[in-house]
Amino acid sequence: MTNRVVEGRMVTSETLAELIEGERPMEATEIEDADRECPDCSGNVISVGYMPSVTAFVTGYKCQDCEWSDKEE
Ligand SMILES: [Zn+2]
């Protein structure tokens, strides 16, 4: 399953990465469960790996219920 619901909207890997990064990535991996809770609302957190540029790879985290997101480069 590649599509998830985030803040009431269906997202793909690319649109999830776009929500976290602010712009569409060059590539994105499958969405996975991050196995952690949102620090703001205790909601479920999902993660996606993506490349904002040719030389960078970022793991992004996003709460499914609120605006919280985080990323690790
Ligand atoms: Zn949350």
N, CA, C, O and the ligand as a Tripos MOL2 file, in Angstrom:
@<TRIPOS>MOLECULE
protein
  293   291    74     0     0
PROTEIN
NO_CHARGES

@<TRIPOS>ATOM
      1 N           0.8410   -1.1990    0.0000 N.3       1 MET1
      2 CA          0.0000    0.0000    0.0000 C.3       1 MET1
      3 C           0.8760    1.2490    0.0000 C.2       1 MET1
      4 O           1.6760    1.4420    0.9160 O.2       1 MET1
      5 N           0.7370    2.0770   -0.9930 N.am      2 THR2
      6 CA          1.6070    3.2510   -1.0800 C.3       2 THR2
      7 C           0.8910    4.5390   -0.6870 C.2       2 THR2
      8 O           1.5380    5.5160   -0.3100 O.2       2 THR2
      9 N          -0.4180    4.5500   -0.7710 N.am      3 ASN3
     10 CA         -1.1320    5.7740   -0.4240 C.3       3 ASN3
     11 C          -1.5710    5.7590    1.0360 C.2       3 ASN3
     12 O          -2.0140    4.7350    1.5550 O.2       3 ASN3
     13 N          -1.4400    6.9100    1.6850 N.am      4 ARG4
     14 CA         -1.8660    7.0540    3.0690 C.3       4 ARG4
     15 C          -2.7150    8.3080    3.2010 C.2       4 ARG4
     16 O          -2.6900    9.1960    2.3480 O.2       4 ARG4
     17 N          -3.4600    8.3520    4.2840 N.am      5 VAL5
     18 CA         -4.2420    9.5460    4.5620 C.3       5 VAL5
     19 C          -3.4900   10.3970    5.5880 C.2       5 VAL5
     20 O          -3.1720    9.9300    6.6820 O.2       5 VAL5
     21 N          -3.2150   11.6280    5.2270 N.am      6 VAL6
     22 CA         -2.5430   12.5720    6.1090 C.3       6 VAL6
     23 C          -3.3940   13.8290    6.2130 C.2       6 VAL6
     24 O          -3.7350   14.4460    5.2040 O.2       6 VAL6
     25 N          -3.7300   14.1990    7.4330 N.am      7 GLU7
     26 CA         -4.5840   15.3620    7.6650 C.3       7 GLU7
     27 C          -5.8260   15.3160    6.7660 C.2       7 GLU7
     28 O          -6.2630   16.3330    6.2290 O.2       7 GLU7
     29 N          -6.3740   14.1220    6.6210 N.am      8 GLY8
     30 CA         -7.6140   13.9650    5.8790 C.3       8 GLY8
     31 C          -7.4650   13.9030    4.3700 C.2       8 GLY8
     32 O          -8.4560   13.7910    3.6480 O.2       8 GLY8
     33 N          -6.2110   13.9750    3.8850 N.am      9 ARG9
     34 CA         -5.9940   13.9230    2.4430 C.3       9 ARG9
     35 C          -5.1630   12.7130    2.0670 C.2       9 ARG9
     36 O          -4.2610   12.3220    2.8080 O.2       9 ARG9
     37 N          -5.4610   12.1160    0.9200 N.am     10 MET10
     38 CA         -4.6810   10.9890    0.4460 C.3      10 MET10
     39 C          -3.3500   11.4860   -0.1130 C.2      10 MET10
     40 O          -3.3160   12.4000   -0.9370 O.2      10 MET10
     41 N          -2.2610   10.8820    0.3390 N.am     11 VAL11
     42 CA         -0.9500   11.2850   -0.1810 C.3      11 VAL11
     43 C          -0.2010   10.0900   -0.7520 C.2      11 VAL11
     44 O          -0.3960    8.9550   -0.3160 O.2      11 VAL11
     45 N           0.6490   10.3540   -1.7210 N.am     12 THR12
     46 CA          1.5980    9.3670   -2.2310 C.3      12 THR12
     47 C           2.9610    9.7040   -1.6280 C.2      12 THR12
     48 O           3.0930   10.7030   -0.9210 O.2      12 THR12
     49 N           3.9720    8.8830   -1.9000 N.am     13 SER13
     50 CA          5.3250    9.1790   -1.4080 C.3      13 SER13
     51 C           5.7520   10.5860   -1.8080 C.2      13 SER13
     52 O           6.2970   11.3390   -1.0010 O.2      13 SER13
     53 N           5.4960   10.9220   -3.0600 N.am     14 GLU14
     54 CA          5.9450   12.2260   -3.5720 C.3      14 GLU14
     55 C           5.2140   13.3850   -2.9100 C.2      14 GLU14
     56 O           5.8340   14.3780   -2.5280 O.2      14 GLU14
     57 N           3.9040   13.2610   -2.7750 N.am     15 THR15
     58 CA          3.1760   14.3910   -2.1830 C.3      15 THR15
     59 C           3.4160   14.4760   -0.6710 C.2      15 THR15
     60 O           3.3450   15.5610   -0.0950 O.2      15 THR15
     61 N           3.6980   13.3430   -0.0300 N.am     16 LEU16
     62 CA          4.0550   13.3790    1.3880 C.3      16 LEU16
     63 C           5.3990   14.0990    1.5670 C.2      16 LEU16
     64 O           5.5380   14.9540    2.4410 O.2      16 LEU16
     65 N           6.3780   13.7460    0.7380 N.am     17 ALA17
     66 CA          7.6840   14.4120    0.7920 C.3      17 ALA17
     67 C           7.5300   15.9050    0.5060 C.2      17 ALA17
     68 O           8.2270   16.7310    1.0960 O.2      17 ALA17
     69 N           6.6340   16.2380   -0.3820 N.am     18 GLU18
     70 CA          6.3870   17.6440   -0.7140 C.3      18 GLU18
     71 C           5.8020   18.3970    0.4880 C.2      18 GLU18
     72 O           6.1370   19.5590    0.7210 O.2      18 GLU18
     73 N           4.9330   17.7320    1.2410 N.am     19 LEU19
     74 CA          4.3790   18.3400    2.4540 C.3      19 LEU19
     75 C           5.4740   18.6400    3.4760 C.2      19 LEU19
     76 O           5.4540   19.6820    4.1300 O.2      19 LEU19
     77 N           6.4390   17.7100    3.6080 N.am     20 ILE20
     78 CA          7.5060   17.8520    4.5900 C.3      20 ILE20
     79 C           8.5450   18.8730    4.1290 C.2      20 ILE20
     80 O           8.9760   19.7260    4.9050 O.2      20 ILE20
     81 N           8.9360   18.7770    2.8800 N.am     21 GLU21
     82 CA         10.0510   19.5740    2.3640 C.3      21 GLU21
     83 C           9.6070   20.9390    1.8450 C.2      21 GLU21
     84 O          10.3880   21.8910    1.8700 O.2      21 GLU21
     85 N           8.3740   21.0470    1.3800 N.am     22 GLY22
     86 CA          7.9140   22.3140    0.8130 C.3      22 GLY22
     87 C           8.0350   22.3570   -0.6930 C.2      22 GLY22
     88 O           7.4750   23.2390   -1.3440 O.2      22 GLY22
     89 N           8.7670   21.4030   -1.2500 N.am     23 GLU23
     90 CA          8.7810   21.2750   -2.7000 C.3      23 GLU23
     91 C           8.9020   19.8120   -3.0950 C.2      23 GLU23
     92 O           9.3500   18.9760   -2.3110 O.2      23 GLU23
     93 N           8.5010   19.5230   -4.3070 N.am     24 ARG24
     94 CA          8.4530   18.1430   -4.7570 C.3      24 ARG24
     95 C           9.8560   17.5590   -4.9180 C.2      24 ARG24
     96 O          10.7050   18.1810   -5.5560 O.2      24 ARG24
     97 N          10.1170   16.3790   -4.3540 N.am     25 PRO25
     98 CA         11.4520   15.7850   -4.4550 C.3      25 PRO25
     99 C          11.7110   15.1810   -5.8340 C.2      25 PRO25
    100 O          10.7850   14.9710   -6.6180 O.2      25 PRO25
    101 N          12.9890   14.9050   -6.1160 N.am     26 MET26
    102 CA         13.3340   14.2420   -7.3680 C.3      26 MET26
    103 C          12.8380   12.7930   -7.3310 C.2      26 MET26
    104 O          12.3140   12.2650   -8.3110 O.2      26 MET26
    105 N          13.0260   12.1690   -6.1560 N.am     27 GLU27
    106 CA         12.5760   10.7900   -5.9860 C.3      27 GLU27
    107 C          12.1370   10.5690   -4.5610 C.2      27 GLU27
    108 O          12.6070   11.2480   -3.6490 O.2      27 GLU27
    109 N          11.2410    9.6250   -4.3600 N.am     28 ALA28
    110 CA         10.8110    9.2910   -3.0090 C.3      28 ALA28
    111 C          10.5820    7.7890   -2.9140 C.2      28 ALA28
    112 O          10.1450    7.1480   -3.8700 O.2      28 ALA28
    113 N          10.8890    7.2400   -1.7300 N.am     29 THR29
    114 CA         10.6940    5.8090   -1.4960 C.3      29 THR29
    115 C           9.2820    5.5510   -0.9690 C.2      29 THR29
    116 O           8.5010    6.4840   -0.7830 O.2      29 THR29
    117 N           8.9710    4.3030   -0.7350 N.am     30 GLU30
    118 CA          7.6640    3.9330   -0.1870 C.3      30 GLU30
    119 C           7.4380    4.5570    1.1950 C.2      30 GLU30
    120 O           8.3750    4.7410    1.9720 O.2      30 GLU30
    121 N           6.2020    4.8700    1.4730 N.am     31 ILE31
    122 CA          5.8370    5.3590    2.8040 C.3      31 ILE31
    123 C           5.8570    4.1910    3.7950 C.2      31 ILE31
    124 O           5.3570    3.1050    3.5020 O.2      31 ILE31
    125 N           6.4400    4.4330    4.9670 N.am     32 GLU32
    126 CA          6.4740    3.4010    6.0050 C.3      32 GLU32
    127 C           5.9610    3.9430    7.3280 C.2      32 GLU32
    128 O           5.9180    5.1560    7.5390 O.2      32 GLU32
    129 N           5.5740    3.0410    8.2130 N.am     33 ASP33
    130 CA          5.2390    3.4580    9.5680 C.3      33 ASP33
    131 C           6.5290    3.7600   10.3100 C.2      33 ASP33
    132 O           7.4710    2.9680   10.2710 O.2      33 ASP33
    133 N           6.5770    4.9000   10.9870 N.am     34 ALA34
    134 CA          7.8220    5.3270   11.6340 C.3      34 ALA34
    135 C           8.0010    4.7090   13.0070 C.2      34 ALA34
    136 O           9.0820    4.8250   13.5860 O.2      34 ALA34
    137 N           6.9900    4.0600   13.5480 N.am     35 ASP35
    138 CA          7.0990    3.4310   14.8550 C.3      35 ASP35
    139 C           7.4010    4.4640   15.9380 C.2      35 ASP35
    140 O           8.1710    4.1980   16.8600 O.2      35 ASP35
    141 N           6.7980    5.6290   15.8230 N.am     36 ARG36
    142 CA          6.8990    6.6390   16.8670 C.3      36 ARG36
    143 C           5.6100    7.4460   16.8880 C.2      36 ARG36
    144 O           4.8110    7.4090   15.9520 O.2      36 ARG36
    145 N           5.4310    8.1790   17.9880 N.am     37 GLU37
    146 CA          4.2060    8.9680   18.1310 C.3      37 GLU37
    147 C           4.4900   10.4340   17.8990 C.2      37 GLU37
    148 O           5.5940   10.9100   18.1630 O.2      37 GLU37
    149 N           3.5090   11.1390   17.4120 N.am     38 CYS38
    150 CA          3.6150   12.5730   17.2330 C.3      38 CYS38
    151 C           3.7720   13.2470   18.6020 C.2      38 CYS38
    152 O           2.9790   12.9850   19.5070 O.2      38 CYS38
    153 N           4.8000   14.1260   18.7690 N.am     39 PRO39
    154 CA          4.9920   14.8110   20.0470 C.3      39 PRO39
    155 C           3.8850   15.8320   20.3430 C.2      39 PRO39
    156 O           3.6970   16.2310   21.4920 O.2      39 PRO39
    157 N           3.1710   16.2420   19.3220 N.am     40 ASP40
    158 CA          2.1180   17.2450   19.5190 C.3      40 ASP40
    159 C           0.7670   16.6400   19.8680 C.2      40 ASP40
    160 O           0.0780   17.1300   20.7620 O.2      40 ASP40
    161 N           0.3810   15.5660   19.1600 N.am     41 CYS41
    162 CA         -0.9870   15.0630   19.3430 C.3      41 CYS41
    163 C          -1.0390   13.5580   19.6000 C.2      41 CYS41
    164 O          -2.1270   12.9900   19.6980 O.2      41 CYS41
    165 N           0.1260   12.8980   19.7100 N.am     42 SER42
    166 CA          0.2110   11.4480   19.9160 C.3      42 SER42
    167 C          -0.3690   10.6350   18.7580 C.2      42 SER42
    168 O          -0.6850    9.4560   18.9120 O.2      42 SER42
    169 N          -0.5020   11.2730   17.6130 N.am     43 GLY43
    170 CA         -1.0130   10.5850   16.4300 C.3      43 GLY43
    171 C           0.0380    9.6700   15.8230 C.2      43 GLY43
    172 O           1.1950    9.6750   16.2450 O.2      43 GLY43
    173 N          -0.3650    8.8890   14.8380 N.am     44 ASN44
    174 CA          0.5540    7.9750   14.1720 C.3      44 ASN44
    175 C           1.4910    8.7420   13.2360 C.2      44 ASN44
    176 O           1.0550    9.6130   12.4830 O.2      44 ASN44
    177 N           2.7950    8.4060   13.2960 N.am     45 VAL45
    178 CA          3.7840    9.0650   12.4480 C.3      45 VAL45
    179 C           4.2300    8.1190   11.3410 C.2      45 VAL45
    180 O           4.5290    6.9520   11.5940 O.2      45 VAL45
    181 N           4.2730    8.6260   10.1220 N.am     46 ILE46
    182 CA          4.7610    7.8330    8.9960 C.3      46 ILE46
    183 C           6.0360    8.4780    8.4690 C.2      46 ILE46
    184 O           6.2840    9.6620    8.6960 O.2      46 ILE46
    185 N           6.8350    7.6930    7.7690 N.am     47 SER47
    186 CA          8.0960    8.2310    7.2630 C.3      47 SER47
    187 C           8.2330    7.9510    5.7760 C.2      47 SER47
    188 O           7.6300    7.0230    5.2380 O.2      47 SER47
    189 N           9.0390    8.7750    5.1320 N.am     48 VAL48
    190 CA          9.3290    8.5810    3.7130 C.3      48 VAL48
    191 C          10.7560    9.0640    3.4500 C.2      48 VAL48
    192 O          11.1740   10.0960    3.9730 O.2      48 VAL48
    193 N          11.4920    8.3180    2.6440 N.am     49 GLY49
    194 CA         12.8260    8.7500    2.2420 C.3      49 GLY49
    195 C          12.7200    9.4520    0.9020 C.2      49 GLY49
    196 O          11.9850    9.0090    0.0190 O.2      49 GLY49
    197 N          13.4510   10.5460    0.7480 N.am     50 TYR50
    198 CA         13.3710   11.2430   -0.5430 C.3      50 TYR50
    199 C          14.6570   12.0070   -0.8490 C.2      50 TYR50
    200 O          15.4730   12.2690    0.0340 O.2      50 TYR50
    201 N          14.8070   12.3470   -2.0980 N.am     51 MET51
    202 CA         15.9720   13.1060   -2.5560 C.3      51 MET51
    203 C          15.5280   14.4920   -2.9900 C.2      51 MET51
    204 O          14.9450   14.6490   -4.0630 O.2      51 MET51
    205 N          15.8020   15.5210   -2.1490 N.am     52 PRO52
    206 CA         15.4590   16.8910   -2.5300 C.3      52 PRO52
    207 C          16.3660   17.4020   -3.6560 C.2      52 PRO52
    208 O          15.9820   18.2990   -4.4070 O.2      52 PRO52
    209 N          17.5720   16.8270   -3.7700 N.am     53 SER53
    210 CA         18.4740   17.1440   -4.8790 C.3      53 SER53
    211 C          19.2890   15.8980   -5.1860 C.2      53 SER53
    212 O          19.2000   14.9020   -4.4680 O.2      53 SER53
    213 N          20.0790   15.9470   -6.2430 N.am     54 VAL54
    214 CA         20.8220   14.7570   -6.6760 C.3      54 VAL54
    215 C          21.7460   14.2170   -5.6030 C.2      54 VAL54
    216 O          21.9660   13.0080   -5.5220 O.2      54 VAL54
    217 N          22.2930   15.1060   -4.7750 N.am     55 THR55
    218 CA         23.3170   14.6910   -3.8280 C.3      55 THR55
    219 C          22.7960   14.4720   -2.4110 C.2      55 THR55
    220 O          23.5670   14.0900   -1.5300 O.2      55 THR55
    221 N          21.5160   14.7040   -2.1750 N.am     56 ALA56
    222 CA         21.0090   14.6270   -0.8110 C.3      56 ALA56
    223 C          19.9390   13.5570   -0.6690 C.2      56 ALA56
    224 O          19.1270   13.3450   -1.5700 O.2      56 ALA56
    225 N          19.9530   12.8810    0.4890 N.am     57 PHE57
    226 CA         18.8880   11.9500    0.8250 C.3      57 PHE57
    227 C          18.3830   12.2770    2.2170 C.2      57 PHE57
    228 O          19.1660   12.3680    3.1620 O.2      57 PHE57
    229 N          17.0890   12.4510    2.3430 N.am     58 VAL58
    230 CA         16.4850   12.8750    3.6000 C.3      58 VAL58
    231 C          15.4300   11.8600    4.0140 C.2      58 VAL58
    232 O          14.6960   11.3410    3.1730 O.2      58 VAL58
    233 N          15.3570   11.5790    5.3100 N.am     59 THR59
    234 CA         14.2290   10.8200    5.8270 C.3      59 THR59
    235 C          13.2730   11.8040    6.4850 C.2      59 THR59
    236 O          13.6400   12.5030    7.4290 O.2      59 THR59
    237 N          12.0650   11.8510    5.9890 N.am     60 GLY60
    238 CA         11.0780   12.7780    6.5170 C.3      60 GLY60
    239 C          10.0390   12.0480    7.3480 C.2      60 GLY60
    240 O           9.6740   10.9100    7.0500 O.2      60 GLY60
    241 N           9.5640   12.7140    8.3970 N.am     61 TYR61
    242 CA          8.5320   12.1510    9.2670 C.3      61 TYR61
    243 C           7.3360   13.0850    9.2640 C.2      61 TYR61
    244 O           7.4810   14.3080    9.2600 O.2      61 TYR61
    245 N           6.1400   12.4810    9.2670 N.am     62 LYS62
    246 CA          4.9410   13.3190    9.2400 C.3      62 LYS62
    247 C           3.8470   12.6740   10.0620 C.2      62 LYS62
    248 O           3.5840   11.4770    9.9430 O.2      62 LYS62
    249 N           3.2080   13.4820   10.9020 N.am     63 CYS63
    250 CA          2.0460   13.0090   11.6510 C.3      63 CYS63
    251 C           0.8600   12.8860   10.6890 C.2      63 CYS63
    252 O           0.6890   13.7150    9.7950 O.2      63 CYS63
    253 N           0.0490   11.8510   10.8810 N.am     64 GLN64
    254 CA         -1.1120   11.6830   10.0010 C.3      64 GLN64
    255 C          -2.2830   12.5580   10.4260 C.2      64 GLN64
    256 O          -3.2190   12.7610    9.6530 O.2      64 GLN64
    257 N          -2.2360   13.0840   11.6670 N.am     65 ASP65
    258 CA         -3.3950   13.7910   12.2040 C.3      65 ASP65
    259 C          -3.2340   15.3020   12.3280 C.2      65 ASP65
    260 O          -4.2270   16.0280   12.3540 O.2      65 ASP65
    261 N          -1.9760   15.7900   12.4070 N.am     66 CYS66
    262 CA         -1.7910   17.2390   12.5570 C.3      66 CYS66
    263 C          -0.6420   17.7000   11.6740 C.2      66 CYS66
    264 O          -0.1440   16.9410   10.8440 O.2      66 CYS66
    265 N          -0.2220   18.9570   11.8590 N.am     67 GLU67
    266 CA          0.7700   19.5560   10.9590 C.3      67 GLU67
    267 C           2.2050   19.1810   11.2780 C.2      67 GLU67
    268 O           3.1160   19.5460   10.5330 O.2      67 GLU67
    269 N           2.4290   18.4520   12.3810 N.am     68 TRP68
    270 CA          3.7970   18.1520   12.7950 C.3      68 TRP68
    271 C           4.5790   17.3710   11.7370 C.2      68 TRP68
    272 O           4.0680   16.4140   11.1550 O.2      68 TRP68
    273 N           5.8170   17.7870   11.4970 N.am     69 SER69
    274 CA          6.7160   17.0020   10.6570 C.3      69 SER69
    275 C           8.1500   17.2360   11.1110 C.2      69 SER69
    276 O           8.4390   18.2040   11.8150 O.2      69 SER69
    277 N           9.0430   16.3400   10.7030 N.am     70 ASP70
    278 CA         10.4320   16.4190   11.0870 C.3      70 ASP70
    279 C          11.2380   15.7830    9.9730 C.2      70 ASP70
    280 O          10.6930   15.0400    9.1570 O.2      70 ASP70
    281 N          12.5460   16.0700    9.9300 N.am     71 LYS71
    282 CA         13.3660   15.3880    8.9280 C.3      71 LYS71
    283 C          14.7840   15.1910    9.4140 C.2      71 LYS71
    284 O          15.2940   15.9570   10.2310 O.2      71 LYS71
    285 N          15.4140   14.1430    8.8930 N.am     72 GLU72
    286 CA         16.7970   13.8150    9.2240 C.3      72 GLU72
    287 C          17.5790   13.7280    7.9400 C.2      72 GLU72
    288 O          17.1770   13.0420    7.0010 O.2      72 GLU72
    289 N          18.7190   14.4370    7.8980 N.am     73 GLU73
    290 CA         19.5030   14.4060    6.6630 C.3      73 GLU73
    291 C          20.7210   13.5140    6.8050 C.2      73 GLU73
    292 O          21.4950   13.3720    5.8580 O.2      73 GLU73
    293 ZN          0.2430   15.1020   15.3920 Zn       74 ZN74
@<TRIPOS>BOND
     1     1     2 1
     2     2     3 1
     3     3     4 2
     4     3     5 am
     5     5     6 1
     6     6     7 1
     7     7     8 2
     8     7     9 am
     9     9    10 1
    10    10    11 1
    11    11    12 2
    12    11    13 am
    13    13    14 1
    14    14    15 1
    15    15    16 2
    16    15    17 am
    17    17    18 1
    18    18    19 1
    19    19    20 2
    20    19    21 am
    21    21    22 1
    22    22    23 1
    23    23    24 2
    24    23    25 am
    25    25    26 1
    26    26    27 1
    27    27    28 2
    28    27    29 am
    29    29    30 1
    30    30    31 1
    31    31    32 2
    32    31    33 am
    33    33    34 1
    34    34    35 1
    35    35    36 2
    36    35    37 am
    37    37    38 1
    38    38    39 1
    39    39    40 2
    40    39    41 am
    41    41    42 1
    42    42    43 1
    43    43    44 2
    44    43    45 am
    45    45    46 1
    46    46    47 1
    47    47    48 2
    48    47    49 am
    49    49    50 1
    50    50    51 1
    51    51    52 2
    52    51    53 am
    53    53    54 1
    54    54    55 1
    55    55    56 2
    56    55    57 am
    57    57    58 1
    58    58    59 1
    59    59    60 2
    60    59    61 am
    61    61    62 1
    62    62    63 1
    63    63    64 2
    64    63    65 am
    65    65    66 1
    66    66    67 1
    67    67    68 2
    68    67    69 am
    69    69    70 1
    70    70    71 1
    71    71    72 2
    72    71    73 am
    73    73    74 1
    74    74    75 1
    75    75    76 2
    76    75    77 am
    77    77    78 1
    78    78    79 1
    79    79    80 2
    80    79    81 am
    81    81    82 1
    82    82    83 1
    83    83    84 2
    84    83    85 am
    85    85    86 1
    86    86    87 1
    87    87    88 2
    88    87    89 am
    89    89    90 1
    90    90    91 1
    91    91    92 2
    92    91    93 am
    93    93    94 1
    94    94    95 1
    95    95    96 2
    96    95    97 am
    97    97    98 1
    98    98    99 1
    99    99   100 2
   100    99   101 am
   101   101   102 1
   102   102   103 1
   103   103   104 2
   104   103   105 am
   105   105   106 1
   106   106   107 1
   107   107   108 2
   108   107   109 am
   109   109   110 1
   110   110   111 1
   111   111   112 2
   112   111   113 am
   113   113   114 1
   114   114   115 1
   115   115   116 2
   116   115   117 am
   117   117   118 1
   118   118   119 1
   119   119   120 2
   120   119   121 am
   121   121   122 1
   122   122   123 1
   123   123   124 2
   124   123   125 am
   125   125   126 1
   126   126   127 1
   127   127   128 2
   128   127   129 am
   129   129   130 1
   130   130   131 1
   131   131   132 2
   132   131   133 am
   133   133   134 1
   134   134   135 1
   135   135   136 2
   136   135   137 am
   137   137   138 1
   138   138   139 1
   139   139   140 2
   140   139   141 am
   141   141   142 1
   142   142   143 1
   143   143   144 2
   144   143   145 am
   145   145   146 1
   146   146   147 1
   147   147   148 2
   148   147   149 am
   149   149   150 1
   150   150   151 1
   151   151   152 2
   152   151   153 am
   153   153   154 1
   154   154   155 1
   155   155   156 2
   156   155   157 am
   157   157   158 1
   158   158   159 1
   159   159   160 2
   160   159   161 am
   161   161   162 1
   162   162   163 1
   163   163   164 2
   164   163   165 am
   165   165   166 1
   166   166   167 1
   167   167   168 2
   168   167   169 am
   169   169   170 1
   170   170   171 1
   171   171   172 2
   172   171   173 am
   173   173   174 1
   174   174   175 1
   175   175   176 2
   176   175   177 am
   177   177   178 1
   178   178   179 1
   179   179   180 2
   180   179   181 am
   181   181   182 1
   182   182   183 1
   183   183   184 2
   184   183   185 am
   185   185   186 1
   186   186   187 1
   187   187   188 2
   188   187   189 am
   189   189   190 1
   190   190   191 1
   191   191   192 2
   192   191   193 am
   193   193   194 1
   194   194   195 1
   195   195   196 2
   196   195   197 am
   197   197   198 1
   198   198   199 1
   199   199   200 2
   200   199   201 am
   201   201   202 1
   202   202   203 1
   203   203   204 2
   204   203   205 am
   205   205   206 1
   206   206   207 1
   207   207   208 2
   208   207   209 am
   209   209   210 1
   210   210   211 1
   211   211   212 2
   212   211   213 am
   213   213   214 1
   214   214   215 1
   215   215   216 2
   216   215   217 am
   217   217   218 1
   218   218   219 1
   219   219   220 2
   220   219   221 am
   221   221   222 1
   222   222   223 1
   223   223   224 2
   224   223   225 am
   225   225   226 1
   226   226   227 1
   227   227   228 2
   228   227   229 am
   229   229   230 1
   230   230   231 1
   231   231   232 2
   232   231   233 am
   233   233   234 1
   234   234   235 1
   235   235   236 2
   236   235   237 am
   237   237   238 1
   238   238   239 1
   239   239   240 2
   240   239   241 am
   241   241   242 1
   242   242   243 1
   243   243   244 2
   244   243   245 am
   245   245   246 1
   246   246   247 1
   247   247   248 2
   248   247   249 am
   249   249   250 1
   250   250   251 1
   251   251   252 2
   252   251   253 am
   253   253   254 1
   254   254   255 1
   255   255   256 2
   256   255   257 am
   257   257   258 1
   258   258   259 1
   259   259   260 2
   260   259   261 am
   261   261   262 1
   262   262   263 1
   263   263   264 2
   264   263   265 am
   265   265   266 1
   266   266   267 1
   267   267   268 2
   268   267   269 am
   269   269   270 1
   270   270   271 1
   271   271   272 2
   272   271   273 am
   273   273   274 1
   274   274   275 1
   275   275   276 2
   276   275   277 am
   277   277   278 1
   278   278   279 1
   279   279   280 2
   280   279   281 am
   281   281   282 1
   282   282   283 1
   283   283   284 2
   284   283   285 am
   285   285   286 1
   286   286   287 1
   287   287   288 2
   288   287   289 am
   289   289   290 1
   290   290   291 1
   291   291   292 2
@<TRIPOS>SUBSTRUCTURE
     1 MET1         2 RESIDUE 1 A MET
     2 THR2         6 RESIDUE 1 A THR
     3 ASN3        10 RESIDUE 1 A ASN
     4 ARG4        14 RESIDUE 1 A ARG
     5 VAL5        18 RESIDUE 1 A VAL
     6 VAL6        22 RESIDUE 1 A VAL
     7 GLU7        26 RESIDUE 1 A GLU
     8 GLY8        30 RESIDUE 1 A GLY
     9 ARG9        34 RESIDUE 1 A ARG
    10 MET10       38 RESIDUE 1 A MET
    11 VAL11       42 RESIDUE 1 A VAL
    12 THR12       46 RESIDUE 1 A THR
    13 SER13       50 RESIDUE 1 A SER
    14 GLU14       54 RESIDUE 1 A GLU
    15 THR15       58 RESIDUE 1 A THR
    16 LEU16       62 RESIDUE 1 A LEU
    17 ALA17       66 RESIDUE 1 A ALA
    18 GLU18       70 RESIDUE 1 A GLU
    19 LEU19       74 RESIDUE 1 A LEU
    20 ILE20       78 RESIDUE 1 A ILE
    21 GLU21       82 RESIDUE 1 A GLU
    22 GLY22       86 RESIDUE 1 A GLY
    23 GLU23       90 RESIDUE 1 A GLU
    24 ARG24       94 RESIDUE 1 A ARG
    25 PRO25       98 RESIDUE 1 A PRO
    26 MET26      102 RESIDUE 1 A MET
    27 GLU27      106 RESIDUE 1 A GLU
    28 ALA28      110 RESIDUE 1 A ALA
    29 THR29      114 RESIDUE 1 A THR
    30 GLU30      118 RESIDUE 1 A GLU
    31 ILE31      122 RESIDUE 1 A ILE
    32 GLU32      126 RESIDUE 1 A GLU
    33 ASP33      130 RESIDUE 1 A ASP
    34 ALA34      134 RESIDUE 1 A ALA
    35 ASP35      138 RESIDUE 1 A ASP
    36 ARG36      142 RESIDUE 1 A ARG
    37 GLU37      146 RESIDUE 1 A GLU
    38 CYS38      150 RESIDUE 1 A CYS
    39 PRO39      154 RESIDUE 1 A PRO
    40 ASP40      158 RESIDUE 1 A ASP
    41 CYS41      162 RESIDUE 1 A CYS
    42 SER42      166 RESIDUE 1 A SER
    43 GLY43      170 RESIDUE 1 A GLY
    44 ASN44      174 RESIDUE 1 A ASN
    45 VAL45      178 RESIDUE 1 A VAL
    46 ILE46      182 RESIDUE 1 A ILE
    47 SER47      186 RESIDUE 1 A SER
    48 VAL48      190 RESIDUE 1 A VAL
    49 GLY49      194 RESIDUE 1 A GLY
    50 TYR50      198 RESIDUE 1 A TYR
    51 MET51      202 RESIDUE 1 A MET
    52 PRO52      206 RESIDUE 1 A PRO
    53 SER53      210 RESIDUE 1 A SER
    54 VAL54      214 RESIDUE 1 A VAL
    55 THR55      218 RESIDUE 1 A THR
    56 ALA56      222 RESIDUE 1 A ALA
    57 PHE57      226 RESIDUE 1 A PHE
    58 VAL58      230 RESIDUE 1 A VAL
    59 THR59      234 RESIDUE 1 A THR
    60 GLY60      238 RESIDUE 1 A GLY
    61 TYR61      242 RESIDUE 1 A TYR
    62 LYS62      246 RESIDUE 1 A LYS
    63 CYS63      250 RESIDUE 1 A CYS
    64 GLN64      254 RESIDUE 1 A GLN
    65 ASP65      258 RESIDUE 1 A ASP
    66 CYS66      262 RESIDUE 1 A CYS
    67 GLU67      266 RESIDUE 1 A GLU
    68 TRP68      270 RESIDUE 1 A TRP
    69 SER69      274 RESIDUE 1 A SER
    70 ASP70      278 RESIDUE 1 A ASP
    71 LYS71      282 RESIDUE 1 A LYS
    72 GLU72      286 RESIDUE 1 A GLU
    73 GLU73      290 RESIDUE 1 A GLU
    74 ZN74       293 GROUP 0 **** ****
